[in-house]
Amino acid sequence: MKKRTRKFVAGALSALMAATLLSGCGAPATSGTSSQAASQSVSVNTGTRDLGGLTLPIANGDVSITIMRSDGSLTERGKSLNDSTFASIDAIRANTGIDVQFKAYSGDAYNDALNTALASGSELPDVFVSGNADLTKLAKDGIVANLKDYINEENTPNLMRFFEKYPEVYGAITAPGGGIYGLPNRMSPYDAEYSALVLGYRKDWAENVGITEAPQTIEDWYNMLVAFRDGDPNGNGDTEDEIPFVCSHYNKIYNFSLAYGMSPWSNWFSVIDDKVCYDFTSEENSEKAKAYLTEMNKWYKEGLLDPDINIDHGDKAEAMLLGNQGGAEANWTSYWPYYNSQMAADFGDVEWVTAMPPEGPFGDRAYENYPPYNNERWIITTANEHIVETLKLYDYVFATEEGYMLATLGVEGDTYTIENGEVKLTDKIINNEYGSISAAIAMETGEAFPAMLERGYMESVLGSELSDSEKQTLADASQYYRTMFPNVIATQEESDLISTKMTDIQTYQQEMFYKFILGDESLDNYDAFVEQLKSMGIDEVVAVKQAQYDRFIGK
């Protein structure tokens, strides 16, 4: 698949790191820093060097650490961190002098293996990556290390400057008692400019059925999906083979709830004027939630939604989408260029595009996005005999430009080059076999290490796959972006209450959610549904969430 090359200035790559490597002033890098950054080789450089106070190499081959993590997208393409070769990982090993090894697993196997290791407390890795671990409990049980006293100017000088620039991140990873039990595994302040969870649709289908204006409201979406159902938009003469809205996963219709003031990606916990509420039971949102379920029930009954709406069926759904049978779905923006490229040869001028968030009947309009830092943490266990060296490795790959470039882009000359102070991706990445620049980069780096994804990376990797009109739509939609409920470390008491209450609450809520939409339960019983949630303790959970939110905002 032919893609056009996008450039980004090395100085832009180091906007975060300008304070770290260059001037120490905290200001964005200017063109004057580009040549300095560009002249620095980031392949193998085993000489003694200083990077913002971090001395390399960190060790002399006498330190080995094992990182337990998921293989992520590598699995589906036949690679693994366990036994595949990655030039960037080899370069990081050589530059730091640390023998980094991996215990990687695919899919659910990772969660099973990690849970087994944590439950037993034996055979622990030195580091593991998780977004679901109860860090407060694991620290109390002596499984994970408290990094508070290890993070300082001597061990992690570049990370310290990062925290000065992003104090909210330091606050988010600090437990109520002051401990730090995990570091960010991924952060991107500019993520939503290039990659957001949105609604998308076939603009060419819309035009085929006479719709020339992009949908702006829930009513517009209803009318467009009806036209997709009845108007033979794929033009094959069969008016019954189109699926207006495809749902590969049970949560694909959640984005429409945002048009009703709800917060699906925050587990339905909304914050309204600094007050936390549960969407299905609160005075603020309960009636809106009922209206949303009523609308989705209408759409389902009228054949506008995937008949398997409540069943995960990714392969089947993708076959429908790529087979010219699907008209819309909810997904990440990176999927639209993938669909367009995969379908072009067989179906001509296919045009999947991002939709603006639809406005609902109560005036609500939003896309809910992850915070710049997600809840996934890079966690050091008490089995680690080299905590200082491990933190220095983190400082290198996450908070120095040299390490960052290797961890996120690969090796200079192989995956990118520097020309006149500008970084360009090589043909190996631009014209790759995977159909995606981000996938090609992942296959080269293994996405093995923590990553700070600056604007330069986002523009080069994700931005290269978006048309100018797509970028403009995302820019226009940004006024409606709402950040998910903050990732706050719970106290032991909070964690115990939430885990005790929410498992049953979520199971019941999800069951009733689809009974209402599929018509298996009358919406006349919605009030009884609300009362049952309250009897199960949802108000107690809301109180805990309120306390966590108050801590987050410093109240």
C-alpha positions as CSV (number, residue, x, y, z in Angstrom):
1,M,0.0,0.0,0.0
2,K,1.5,3.3,-1.1
3,K,1.6,6.0,1.5
4,R,3.0,9.5,1.3
5,T,6.0,10.3,3.5
6,R,5.4,12.7,6.4
7,K,8.2,14.7,7.9
8,F,8.7,15.8,11.4
9,V,11.5,17.9,12.9
10,A,13.7,16.2,15.4
11,G,13.3,19.2,17.7
12,A,9.5,18.6,17.7
13,L,10.2,15.0,18.7
14,S,12.0,16.4,21.7
15,A,9.5,19.0,22.7
16,L,9.1,17.1,26.0
17,M,12.8,16.4,26.2
18,A,14.1,19.9,25.5
19,A,14.3,20.6,29.2
20,T,15.9,17.2,29.7
21,L,18.7,17.0,27.2
22,L,19.4,20.5,25.9
23,S,18.8,23.6,27.8
24,G,17.1,22.5,31.0
25,C,14.7,25.5,30.7
26,G,11.4,23.5,30.0
27,A,10.6,25.5,26.9
28,P,9.7,23.7,23.6
29,A,12.6,22.9,21.3
30,T,13.3,25.4,18.5
31,S,14.7,24.8,15.1
32,G,18.1,25.6,16.6
33,T,17.9,22.4,18.6
34,S,17.0,20.2,15.6
35,S,20.5,19.8,14.3
36,Q,21.8,19.0,17.7
37,A,19.2,16.4,18.2
38,A,19.6,15.1,14.7
39,S,23.3,14.7,14.9
40,Q,23.1,12.3,17.8
41,S,23.1,8.7,16.7
42,V,20.6,6.5,18.4
43,S,21.8,3.2,17.2
44,V,24.5,1.3,19.1
45,N,26.8,3.6,21.1
46,T,28.5,1.8,23.9
47,G,30.9,4.6,24.9
48,T,30.5,6.3,28.3
49,R,28.2,9.2,27.8
50,D,26.0,11.6,29.8
51,L,22.3,12.1,28.9
52,G,20.9,14.8,31.0
53,G,22.6,13.5,34.1
54,L,22.1,9.8,33.3
55,T,25.4,8.1,32.7
56,L,25.6,5.4,30.0
57,P,26.2,2.5,30.1
58,I,24.1,1.8,33.2
59,A,25.8,-1.6,33.7
60,N,28.5,-3.6,32.1
61,G,26.6,-6.7,31.1
62,D,26.5,-8.0,34.7
63,V,22.8,-6.9,35.3
64,S,19.9,-8.9,33.9
65,I,16.2,-8.1,34.3
66,T,13.2,-9.9,33.1
67,I,10.0,-8.1,32.0
68,M,6.7,-9.9,31.9
69,R,4.2,-8.5,29.5
70,S,1.8,-9.1,26.7
71,D,3.0,-9.6,23.1
72,G,0.3,-7.3,22.0
73,S,-0.2,-7.0,18.2
74,L,3.0,-9.1,17.5
75,T,1.1,-12.3,18.1
76,E,-1.2,-12.0,15.1
77,R,1.8,-11.4,12.9
78,G,3.8,-14.4,14.1
79,K,6.3,-12.6,16.3
80,S,7.1,-12.6,20.0
81,L,9.3,-10.7,22.3
82,N,10.4,-14.0,23.7
83,D,12.3,-15.3,20.6
84,S,12.1,-12.8,17.8
85,T,14.9,-10.4,16.9
86,F,14.3,-6.7,17.2
87,A,17.2,-4.4,16.3
88,S,16.0,-1.6,18.5
89,I,15.8,-3.8,21.6
90,D,19.3,-5.1,20.9
91,A,20.5,-1.5,20.6
92,I,18.9,-0.6,24.0
93,R,20.6,-3.6,25.5
94,A,24.0,-2.5,24.1
95,N,23.6,1.1,25.0
96,T,22.6,0.5,28.6
97,G,24.7,-2.6,29.3
98,I,21.6,-4.3,30.8
99,D,20.6,-7.7,29.6
100,V,16.8,-7.3,29.2
101,Q,14.8,-10.5,28.8
102,F,11.1,-10.9,28.2
103,K,8.4,-13.4,29.4
104,A,5.7,-12.5,26.9
105,Y,2.3,-14.0,26.4
106,S,-0.5,-13.6,23.9
107,G,-3.9,-12.3,24.6
108,D,-5.7,-13.7,27.7
109,A,-2.8,-16.1,28.4
110,Y,-0.9,-13.1,29.7
111,N,-3.6,-12.2,32.3
112,D,-3.8,-15.8,33.4
113,A,0.0,-16.1,33.8
114,L,0.3,-12.8,35.6
115,N,-2.5,-13.6,38.0
116,T,-0.9,-16.9,38.8
117,A,2.5,-15.4,39.5
118,L,1.0,-12.6,41.7
119,A,-1.2,-15.0,43.6
120,S,1.6,-17.4,44.4
121,G,4.2,-14.7,45.1
122,S,6.8,-17.0,43.6
123,E,8.5,-16.9,40.2
124,L,7.9,-13.2,40.0
125,P,9.5,-11.3,37.2
126,D,11.6,-8.2,37.8
127,V,9.0,-6.0,36.0
128,F,5.5,-6.6,34.8
129,V,3.1,-4.4,32.8
130,S,-0.6,-4.2,33.9
131,G,-3.5,-1.8,33.8
132,N,-5.7,-3.8,36.2
133,A,-3.4,-4.7,39.1
134,D,-4.5,-3.6,42.6
135,L,-1.2,-1.9,43.4
136,T,-2.1,-0.9,46.9
137,K,-2.9,-4.5,47.9
138,L,0.1,-5.9,46.0
139,A,2.3,-3.4,47.9
140,K,0.8,-4.4,51.2
141,D,1.4,-8.1,50.3
142,G,5.0,-7.4,49.6
143,I,4.8,-8.2,45.9
144,V,5.6,-4.8,44.3
145,A,8.3,-2.3,45.3
146,N,7.7,1.2,46.5
147,L,9.7,3.4,44.2
148,K,9.2,6.6,46.0
149,D,12.7,6.9,47.5
150,Y,14.4,5.5,44.4
151,I,13.1,8.2,42.0
152,N,15.5,11.1,42.5
153,E,18.0,13.3,40.6
154,E,20.7,10.7,41.0
155,N,18.9,7.7,39.6
156,T,16.3,9.2,37.3
157,P,17.3,12.8,36.5
158,N,15.4,13.0,33.2
159,L,12.2,11.5,34.7
160,M,12.4,14.1,37.5
161,R,12.3,16.8,34.8
162,F,9.4,15.0,33.1
163,F,7.4,15.1,36.4
164,E,8.2,18.8,36.7
165,K,6.5,19.3,33.3
166,Y,3.7,17.0,34.0
167,P,2.9,17.2,37.8
168,E,-0.5,15.7,37.2
169,V,1.1,12.4,36.1
170,Y,3.1,12.3,39.3
171,G,-0.1,12.8,41.3
172,A,-1.9,10.1,39.4
173,I,0.8,7.5,40.1
174,T,1.1,8.4,43.8
175,A,-0.9,6.2,46.1
176,P,-3.0,7.8,49.0
177,G,-0.2,6.9,51.5
178,G,2.5,8.5,49.3
179,G,3.9,5.4,47.8
180,I,4.7,5.0,44.1
181,Y,4.1,1.4,42.9
182,G,4.2,1.8,39.2
183,L,5.3,4.2,36.4
184,P,3.5,5.2,33.2
185,N,3.8,2.6,30.5
186,R,2.4,4.9,27.8
187,M,1.7,8.6,27.5
188,S,0.7,10.9,24.7
189,P,-0.5,14.4,25.3
190,Y,-1.5,14.7,21.6
191,D,-3.2,11.3,21.2
192,A,-6.7,12.6,20.4
193,E,-5.4,14.8,17.6
194,Y,-4.5,11.7,15.6
195,S,-6.1,8.7,17.3
196,A,-9.5,8.9,19.0
197,L,-12.3,6.4,19.6
198,V,-15.0,7.8,17.3
199,L,-17.9,7.0,15.1
200,G,-17.1,6.5,11.4
201,Y,-19.2,5.9,8.4
202,R,-19.0,5.4,4.6
203,K,-19.2,8.8,3.1
204,D,-19.4,7.3,-0.4
205,W,-22.5,5.2,0.8
206,A,-24.1,8.4,2.2
207,E,-23.6,10.1,-1.2
208,N,-25.0,7.1,-3.0
209,V,-28.3,7.4,-1.1
210,G,-28.5,11.2,-1.5
211,I,-27.0,12.3,1.8
212,T,-24.5,15.1,1.2
213,E,-24.2,16.6,4.7
214,A,-22.3,14.9,7.4
215,P,-24.5,13.6,10.3
216,Q,-24.5,16.0,13.2
217,T,-27.3,14.7,15.5
218,I,-28.7,11.4,16.7
219,E,-31.7,12.1,14.3
220,D,-29.2,12.5,11.4
221,W,-27.7,9.2,12.3
222,Y,-31.0,7.5,12.4
223,N,-32.0,8.9,9.0
224,M,-28.6,7.9,7.5
225,L,-28.8,4.3,8.8
226,V,-32.3,4.0,7.5
227,A,-31.1,5.1,4.1
228,F,-28.3,2.6,4.3
229,R,-30.8,-0.2,5.1
230,D,-33.2,0.7,2.3
231,G,-31.2,2.4,-0.4
232,D,-28.8,-0.3,-1.7
233,P,-25.8,2.0,-1.0
234,N,-23.3,-0.7,-2.2
235,G,-25.1,-0.8,-5.5
236,N,-25.2,-4.5,-6.0
237,G,-29.0,-4.6,-6.5
238,D,-29.7,-6.4,-3.2
239,T,-31.4,-4.1,-0.7
240,E,-31.1,-6.7,2.1
241,D,-27.3,-7.4,2.3
242,E,-26.2,-4.2,4.0
243,I,-25.6,-3.9,7.8
244,P,-26.1,-0.2,8.5
245,F,-24.1,-0.2,11.7
246,V,-21.6,-3.0,12.3
247,C,-20.8,-4.1,15.9
248,S,-17.7,-6.3,16.2
249,H,-17.8,-6.0,20.0
250,Y,-20.6,-5.8,22.5
251,N,-19.6,-2.2,23.4
252,K,-19.6,-0.7,19.9
253,I,-22.8,1.2,20.4
254,Y,-21.5,2.9,23.6
255,N,-20.4,5.9,21.7
256,F,-24.0,6.9,21.0
257,S,-24.6,7.1,24.7
258,L,-22.3,10.1,24.8
259,A,-25.0,12.0,22.9
260,Y,-27.1,11.4,26.1
261,G,-24.6,12.8,28.6
262,M,-23.3,9.4,29.6
263,S,-19.7,8.2,30.2
264,P,-19.4,4.7,28.9
265,W,-15.7,4.4,28.8
266,S,-15.5,5.5,32.5
267,N,-17.7,2.5,33.4
268,W,-20.7,4.8,33.4
269,F,-19.4,7.1,36.1
270,S,-19.9,10.7,35.0
271,V,-18.7,13.9,36.6
272,I,-21.1,16.8,36.5
273,D,-20.0,20.0,38.2
274,D,-17.4,18.0,40.2
275,K,-20.2,15.7,41.4
276,V,-19.7,12.0,40.6
277,C,-22.8,10.1,39.5
278,Y,-23.7,6.7,38.0
279,D,-25.4,7.2,34.7
280,F,-28.2,4.7,35.1
281,T,-29.2,5.7,38.7
282,S,-28.4,9.4,39.1
283,E,-30.9,12.3,39.1
284,E,-28.7,14.0,36.5
285,N,-28.5,11.1,33.9
286,S,-31.0,8.4,34.7
287,E,-33.8,9.7,32.4
288,K,-31.2,10.3,29.7
289,A,-29.9,6.8,30.0
290,K,-33.5,5.5,29.6
291,A,-33.9,7.6,26.5
292,Y,-30.7,6.2,25.1
293,L,-31.7,2.6,25.7
294,T,-35.1,3.4,24.1
295,E,-33.5,4.8,21.0
296,M,-31.1,1.8,20.7
297,N,-34.0,-0.6,21.1
298,K,-35.8,1.3,18.3
299,W,-32.7,1.0,16.0
300,Y,-32.3,-2.7,16.8
301,K,-36.0,-3.5,16.1
302,E,-35.8,-1.6,12.8
303,G,-32.7,-3.5,11.6
304,L,-30.3,-0.6,11.8
305,L,-27.8,-2.4,14.1
306,D,-25.8,-5.5,13.7
307,P,-28.0,-8.5,14.6
308,D,-25.1,-9.8,16.7
309,I,-24.8,-6.5,18.6
310,N,-24.2,-8.2,22.0
311,I,-21.7,-10.8,20.8
312,D,-18.0,-10.4,20.1
313,H,-17.4,-11.4,16.5
314,G,-14.4,-9.4,15.3
315,D,-13.5,-11.6,12.3
316,K,-17.0,-11.8,11.0
317,A,-17.6,-8.1,11.4
318,E,-14.3,-7.2,9.6
319,A,-15.3,-9.5,6.8
320,M,-18.6,-7.6,6.5
321,L,-16.9,-4.3,6.6
322,L,-14.2,-5.2,4.0
323,G,-16.8,-7.0,1.9
324,N,-18.7,-3.8,1.3
325,Q,-21.6,-4.7,3.5
326,G,-21.1,-2.4,6.5
327,G,-22.0,1.3,6.5
328,A,-20.8,2.6,9.9
329,E,-19.1,1.5,13.1
330,A,-17.3,2.8,16.2
331,N,-13.6,2.4,16.2
332,W,-10.2,4.2,16.3
333,T,-9.5,6.7,13.6
334,S,-6.6,4.5,12.3
335,Y,-9.0,2.0,11.1
336,W,-10.5,4.2,8.4
337,P,-7.4,4.4,6.2
338,Y,-6.9,0.7,6.7
339,Y,-10.4,-0.1,5.5
340,N,-10.1,2.3,2.5
341,S,-6.8,0.8,1.4
342,Q,-8.0,-2.8,1.8
343,M,-11.2,-2.2,-0.1
344,A,-9.9,0.0,-2.9
345,A,-9.0,-2.7,-5.3
346,D,-12.3,-4.5,-5.2
347,F,-14.8,-1.6,-4.5
348,G,-13.3,1.5,-6.0
349,D,-13.5,4.9,-4.3
350,V,-14.4,3.7,-0.8
351,E,-14.3,6.6,1.7
352,W,-14.5,5.8,5.4
353,V,-14.5,9.0,7.4
354,T,-14.7,10.2,11.0
355,A,-18.0,11.7,12.1
356,M,-18.4,14.5,14.5
357,P,-19.8,13.4,17.8
358,P,-23.6,13.5,17.4
359,E,-25.7,15.8,19.5
360,G,-28.5,14.1,21.4
361,P,-32.0,15.2,22.3
362,F,-30.9,16.9,25.5
363,G,-28.1,18.9,23.9
364,D,-25.3,16.6,25.0
365,R,-22.4,16.0,22.6
366,A,-19.0,14.4,23.3
367,Y,-16.3,11.9,22.5
368,E,-14.8,10.4,25.6
369,N,-11.0,10.0,25.4
370,Y,-8.3,8.5,27.5
371,P,-6.3,10.9,29.6
372,P,-2.8,11.5,28.2
373,Y,-1.6,8.8,30.5
374,N,-3.6,5.6,30.6
375,N,-3.8,3.3,33.6
376,E,-1.3,0.8,32.4
377,R,1.8,0.8,34.6
378,W,5.4,-0.5,34.4
379,I,5.7,-2.2,37.8
380,I,8.8,-3.3,39.6
381,T,8.5,-6.3,41.9
382,T,10.2,-6.9,45.2
383,A,12.0,-9.9,43.5
384,N,14.0,-7.4,41.5
385,E,17.6,-7.2,42.8
386,H,18.5,-4.3,40.6
387,I,15.8,-1.7,41.2
388,V,18.2,1.3,40.7
389,E,19.5,-0.1,37.4
390,T,15.9,-0.9,36.3
391,L,14.8,2.7,37.0
392,K,17.8,4.0,35.1
393,L,16.7,1.9,32.2
394,Y,13.2,3.4,32.5
395,D,14.8,6.9,32.6
396,Y,16.6,6.1,29.4
397,V,13.8,4.7,27.2
398,F,11.0,6.9,28.5
399,A,12.7,10.2,29.3
400,T,15.7,10.7,27.0
401,E,15.5,11.4,23.3
402,E,18.0,8.7,22.4
403,G,16.1,6.0,24.3
404,Y,12.8,7.4,23.2
405,M,13.7,7.2,19.5
406,L,14.9,3.6,19.8
407,A,11.9,2.5,21.8
408,T,9.3,4.1,19.6
409,L,10.8,4.5,16.1
410,G,13.6,1.9,15.8
411,V,17.1,2.2,14.6
412,E,18.3,5.2,12.5
413,G,19.1,4.2,8.9
414,D,16.7,1.2,9.1
415,T,13.3,2.6,10.0
416,Y,14.0,6.3,9.7
417,T,16.7,8.7,8.5
418,I,17.6,12.2,9.4
419,E,17.9,14.6,6.5
420,N,18.6,18.3,7.0
421,G,17.6,18.1,10.6
422,E,14.3,16.3,9.8
423,V,13.3,12.8,10.5
424,K,11.8,10.7,7.7
425,L,10.5,7.2,7.8
426,T,12.2,4.8,5.4
427,D,10.6,3.0,2.5
428,K,10.7,-0.1,4.7
429,I,8.1,1.5,6.9
430,I,6.1,3.6,4.4
431,N,5.6,0.8,2.0
432,N,5.1,-2.1,4.4
433,E,3.4,-5.4,4.2
434,Y,1.1,-4.8,7.2
435,G,-1.2,-2.2,5.8
436,S,-0.4,0.3,8.5
437,I,2.6,2.4,9.4
438,S,1.9,2.0,13.2
439,A,1.8,-1.8,12.7
440,A,5.1,-1.7,10.8
441,I,6.8,0.3,13.5
442,A,5.5,-2.1,16.2
443,M,7.0,-5.0,14.2
444,E,10.3,-3.3,14.4
445,T,10.4,-2.1,18.0
446,G,8.2,-4.8,19.6
447,E,6.5,-2.0,21.5
448,A,8.5,-3.5,24.3
449,F,9.3,-0.5,26.5
450,P,7.5,2.4,28.1
451,A,6.8,5.1,25.6
452,M,6.3,8.9,25.7
453,L,4.6,9.6,22.3
454,E,5.3,13.2,21.5
455,R,3.6,15.3,18.7
456,G,6.4,14.5,16.3
457,Y,5.8,10.7,16.6
458,M,2.1,11.1,16.3
459,E,2.3,13.2,13.2
460,S,4.8,10.9,11.5
461,V,3.2,7.6,12.4
462,L,-0.5,8.1,12.9
463,G,-0.7,11.4,11.1
464,S,0.7,10.0,7.9
465,E,-2.3,7.7,7.6
466,L,-4.9,10.5,8.0
467,S,-6.0,12.8,5.2
468,D,-6.0,16.6,5.8
469,S,-9.8,16.5,6.0
470,E,-9.7,13.8,8.7
471,K,-7.3,15.8,10.7
472,Q,-9.6,18.8,10.3
473,T,-12.5,16.8,11.5
474,L,-10.6,15.7,14.6
475,A,-9.6,19.3,15.2
476,D,-13.2,20.4,14.9
477,A,-14.3,17.6,17.2
478,S,-11.8,18.4,19.9
479,Q,-14.1,21.1,21.4
480,Y,-16.4,18.2,22.4
481,Y,-13.7,15.9,23.8
482,R,-14.2,14.8,27.4
483,T,-11.6,13.0,29.4
484,M,-12.4,9.7,31.1
485,F,-12.7,9.4,34.8
486,P,-9.2,9.9,36.2
487,N,-7.0,7.0,36.9
488,V,-6.6,7.3,40.7
489,I,-4.9,4.8,42.9
490,A,-7.4,3.5,45.5
491,T,-6.9,3.0,49.2
492,Q,-7.2,-0.6,50.4
493,E,-10.6,0.1,51.8
494,E,-11.8,1.6,48.5
495,S,-10.4,-1.2,46.5
496,D,-12.1,-3.8,48.7
497,L,-15.5,-2.1,48.5
498,I,-15.3,-1.6,44.7
499,S,-14.2,-5.1,44.0
500,T,-16.9,-6.5,46.3
501,K,-19.8,-4.4,44.9
502,M,-18.9,-3.7,41.3
503,T,-18.5,-7.3,40.0
504,D,-22.2,-8.1,40.6
505,I,-23.3,-4.6,39.7
506,Q,-21.6,-4.6,36.3
507,T,-22.8,-8.1,35.5
508,Y,-26.4,-7.2,36.3
509,Q,-26.2,-3.8,34.5
510,Q,-24.7,-5.4,31.3
511,E,-27.3,-8.1,31.3
512,M,-30.2,-5.7,31.6
513,F,-28.6,-3.2,29.2
514,Y,-28.9,-5.7,26.3
515,K,-32.2,-7.1,27.5
516,F,-33.6,-3.6,27.1
517,I,-32.1,-3.0,23.7
518,L,-32.9,-6.4,22.3
519,G,-36.5,-6.2,23.6
520,D,-36.2,-9.1,26.0
521,E,-37.1,-6.8,28.8
522,S,-39.7,-4.0,28.6
523,L,-38.4,-0.5,29.3
524,D,-41.4,-0.1,31.5
525,N,-39.3,-2.0,34.0
526,Y,-36.5,0.6,33.9
527,D,-37.3,2.0,37.3
528,A,-37.1,-1.5,38.9
529,F,-33.7,-1.8,37.2
530,V,-32.6,1.4,38.9
531,E,-33.9,0.3,42.3
532,Q,-32.1,-3.0,42.0
533,L,-28.8,-1.3,41.2
534,K,-29.2,0.8,44.3
535,S,-30.0,-2.2,46.4
536,M,-26.8,-3.8,45.2
537,G,-24.8,-0.8,46.6
538,I,-24.1,1.5,43.7
539,D,-24.5,4.6,45.9
540,E,-21.7,3.3,48.1
541,V,-19.4,2.9,45.1
542,V,-20.4,6.4,43.9
543,A,-19.3,7.8,47.3
544,V,-15.9,6.1,46.9
545,K,-15.5,7.4,43.4
546,Q,-16.4,10.9,44.7
547,A,-13.6,10.6,47.3
548,Q,-11.2,9.6,44.7
549,Y,-12.2,12.4,42.4
550,D,-11.9,14.9,45.2
551,R,-8.3,13.7,45.9
552,F,-7.5,14.0,42.2
553,I,-8.6,17.7,42.0
554,G,-7.0,18.4,45.4
555,K,-10.2,19.1,47.1
